[in-house]
Amino acid sequence: MTRMGVTSVIFTPSALEALPRALRVPSLRILSVGGEKCSSAIVSTYGADYRILNQYGPAEATIMTT
């Protein structure tokens, strides 16, 4: 992600939790989560470094595909 200059990613919370806690991508600005409930631990871990968009909910499929 760093090499490609990625600025926005989408993960399920469980996939994000499987990554090393030290995930730091200088170009990354937006971290979207969906597909399952987002824990407060994710917000605590990543909230200071990235804008977190919780896209979980009834309209999730519409939001994620749009």
N, C-alpha and C positions, 0 to 999 in steps of 0.2 A: 504494500500500500504506500509506503514511503517513497519507494523508487518511482511509482507511477503518479505520485502527487494527488492521491485520492482525497477528495474533500467531503464526501458523504457516503455512508455505508448503512446497510440494513442487516440486522442479525436477529435471530430468535434469542431470547434471553439465555436459554440453556447453551446455545452455541457461543454466545459472548462470555458466559461464565467459564467455558472450557478454555478460553484463551488465557495467556499469561496476564496476571493482574497488572503487570508493568507495561501494558499496551500503550504506547505513546507514538502517535503519528503526527508529525509537525503540521502537515497540510490538512489534516482531518478537522472538520468544523462541526459536522452534524452526525450524530449517532442515532439511528432509528432502530427501534425494537418493536417486534410484533410476533404474532403467532402463538403467544402464550403470555401469561401475566408477568409483568416486569417487577422484580423485587426492589425493595428500598436499598438493598446492598449494591445493586448496579448503579442506582442514582448516586449513592454515596461514593462509590469508586470512581465513576466517570463524569459525574455532574460538574465538577469544577473545571474540567478540561474541555468538555464538549457540550454542545447543545443537544439535549436528549429529546427525541420525539417518540412518545409512547403511542404506537399505532395499533394497539390491541383493543378490540371491542367489536361491536356489532357490524360496523361498516368497514372493518379491517380489510377485507378482500377488495373492496372498492378503492380504498385509499392506497393500498400497496400496489395495485395494478395500474392505477391512474398515475 
